[in-house]
Amino acid sequence: MTVHAHAVVWLDHHEAKIIQFNADAHEVKHLKHNIGKPAHKDRKDPGGAHPERGGTFYHDVACALAGVREILVCGPGAAKTEFVKHLQTHDPVVAKAVLGVEAADHPTEGQVLAHARQFFKAKDRMIAH
């Protein structure tokens, strides 16, 4: 995937759609979260481990965003904020590129891209003034 200046990532706990774009072109990458049997903390063991829900998946998404200057993160539920927290802890360089986190149900790729283009246009206008 070519690294573009802007990217939008729509994600939930099952998949991520990463769209990198500029004014003339865009590229889409899909990542699936290979979810196994959920690990639950044993109530009888106060020190029982409860692994991070999306650690490897979130790491793969972060790697796909490496080098992008400005990122919009969106999606339904808690995955978007979990992902940003993961970035802040494990990949602060990518975390600094995140300019926004927004709720978005299940839009088409075209709708995600159109929304991201509007988001970054608005951000550019706000910075210019």
C-alpha positions as CSV (number, residue, x, y, z in Angstrom):
1,M,0.0,0.0,0.0
2,T,1.4,3.4,-1.0
3,V,1.6,5.8,2.0
4,H,-0.7,8.8,1.4
5,A,-0.9,11.9,3.6
6,H,-4.4,11.1,4.9
7,A,-6.1,7.9,6.2
8,V,-9.3,6.9,7.6
9,V,-9.7,3.7,9.5
10,W,-13.1,2.2,10.2
11,L,-13.0,-0.6,12.7
12,D,-14.9,-2.8,15.0
13,H,-13.8,-5.8,17.0
14,H,-14.0,-8.0,13.9
15,E,-12.4,-6.1,11.0
16,A,-10.7,-2.9,9.9
17,K,-11.1,-1.0,6.7
18,I,-8.1,1.3,6.1
19,I,-8.4,3.9,3.4
20,Q,-5.3,5.9,2.6
21,F,-5.9,8.8,0.2
22,N,-4.9,12.1,-1.3
23,A,-6.8,14.5,-3.6
24,D,-6.6,12.2,-6.6
25,A,-6.4,8.6,-5.5
26,H,-7.1,6.2,-2.7
27,E,-6.2,2.7,-1.6
28,V,-8.2,0.3,0.6
29,K,-6.8,-2.4,2.8
30,H,-9.0,-4.9,4.8
31,L,-7.8,-6.6,8.0
32,K,-9.7,-9.3,9.8
33,H,-9.4,-9.9,13.5
34,N,-8.8,-13.6,14.0
35,I,-10.8,-14.0,17.1
36,G,-10.4,-17.2,19.0
37,K,-12.3,-18.4,22.0
38,P,-12.6,-15.4,24.3
39,A,-10.3,-15.4,27.3
40,H,-12.0,-14.6,30.6
41,K,-10.6,-13.8,33.9
42,D,-11.1,-16.6,36.4
43,R,-13.3,-15.1,39.2
44,K,-11.6,-17.4,41.8
45,D,-8.1,-16.3,40.8
46,P,-7.7,-12.6,41.7
47,G,-4.5,-12.4,39.8
48,G,-5.9,-14.1,36.7
49,A,-4.8,-12.7,33.4
50,H,-7.2,-10.9,31.1
51,P,-5.3,-10.2,27.8
52,E,-5.9,-7.0,25.9
53,R,-8.9,-7.6,23.7
54,G,-7.4,-6.5,20.4
55,G,-3.7,-6.3,20.9
56,T,-2.3,-8.1,17.9
57,F,-5.2,-6.9,15.7
58,Y,-4.7,-3.3,16.8
59,H,-0.9,-3.7,16.2
60,D,-1.5,-4.9,12.6
61,V,-3.8,-1.9,12.0
62,A,-1.2,0.5,13.4
63,C,1.5,-1.0,11.2
64,A,-0.8,-0.4,8.1
65,L,-1.0,3.3,9.2
66,A,2.7,3.8,9.6
67,G,3.9,7.0,7.8
68,V,0.5,8.5,7.4
69,R,0.5,12.2,8.5
70,E,-3.2,12.6,9.5
71,I,-5.6,9.9,10.6
72,L,-9.3,9.8,11.3
73,V,-10.5,6.8,13.3
74,C,-14.2,5.8,13.2
75,G,-16.5,2.9,13.9
76,P,-19.3,1.6,16.1
77,G,-18.9,0.7,19.7
78,A,-15.8,0.7,21.8
79,A,-13.2,-0.6,19.3
80,K,-12.3,2.8,18.0
81,T,-11.4,4.2,21.5
82,E,-9.7,0.9,22.5
83,F,-7.6,1.2,19.3
84,V,-6.6,4.8,20.1
85,K,-5.6,3.8,23.7
86,H,-3.6,1.0,22.2
87,L,-1.8,3.5,19.9
88,Q,-1.1,5.9,22.8
89,T,0.5,3.1,24.8
90,H,2.2,1.0,22.1
91,D,2.7,3.3,19.1
92,P,2.8,6.9,20.1
93,V,4.1,8.0,16.6
94,V,0.9,6.8,14.9
95,A,-1.1,8.1,17.9
96,K,0.1,11.6,17.3
97,A,-1.3,11.5,13.7
98,V,-4.8,10.8,14.9
99,L,-6.8,14.0,14.5
100,G,-10.2,12.7,15.3
101,V,-12.3,9.8,16.6
102,E,-15.9,9.5,15.5
103,A,-18.8,7.2,15.8
104,A,-19.9,5.5,12.5
105,D,-22.2,2.6,12.2
106,H,-21.6,0.4,9.1
107,P,-21.1,2.8,6.1
108,T,-19.9,1.7,2.7
109,E,-16.3,2.3,1.8
110,G,-17.4,5.2,-0.4
111,Q,-19.3,6.8,2.4
112,V,-16.3,6.4,4.7
113,L,-14.0,8.0,2.2
114,A,-16.4,10.9,1.4
115,H,-16.8,11.6,5.2
116,A,-13.0,11.5,5.7
117,R,-12.4,13.9,2.8
118,Q,-14.9,16.4,4.3
119,F,-13.4,15.9,7.8
120,F,-9.9,16.8,6.5
121,K,-11.1,19.7,4.4
122,A,-12.8,21.2,7.5
123,K,-9.6,20.6,9.6
124,D,-7.5,22.3,6.9
125,R,-9.9,25.3,6.9
126,M,-9.7,25.6,10.7
127,I,-5.9,25.5,10.7
128,A,-5.7,28.1,7.9
129,H,-7.6,30.7,9.9
